[in-house]
């Protein structure tokens, strides 16, 4: 997949003016929420090491029941802390949603994830490695998210012109493996051809 040479490092909303990792989470068992950890390991073509959604074929149980052999394009779930704060504010949710609660592996700060085109690469830059996730689509949360807070699902509804969309971050696949931990800088490499992220 060809990409532009332009690398975006800065996004509004971050305290440092830079897109970065705020928190990382994983879970060995299927459920809505994941537990924050000190770091996660991304494995190329599979996902997050030790996470229930890692695998070459789809691991999401509802999708797996319908099409068990389909390629897993939901290896990594990424959500911005700005989204969690916005939903918490609009829904008057107390205590507010925190990292990992809606099942994301990576919680970012200073990055408008849902506006990025399909095929965008997120480079997680560390001292000795650069893990890369390629965005494949938007997450459309189902009724299970109400297990986190009662009646939470409606608060993840956004209006886009005449359309109402439900969004809870983005999904991606691991292109290059490596460690990801809080505080890491995120570089954004956009594809040459811009195409909106589909729901996956």
Beta strands, then each sheet from edge to edge (+ up, - down):
strand 1: 3-8
strand 2: 20-26
strand 3: 35-37
strand 4: 39-43
strand 5: 47-48
strand 6: 76-80
strand 7: 106-109
strand 8: 121-125
strand 9: 130-138
strand 10: 157-160
strand 11: 163-166
strand 12: 170-176
strand 13: 178-181
strand 14: 185-191
strand 15: 198-199
sheet 1: 1+ 14- 8+ 9- 12+ 6- 7- 2+ 3-
sheet 2: 1+ 14- 8+ 9- 15-
sheet 3: 5+ 4- 13+
sheet 4: 10+ 11-
end
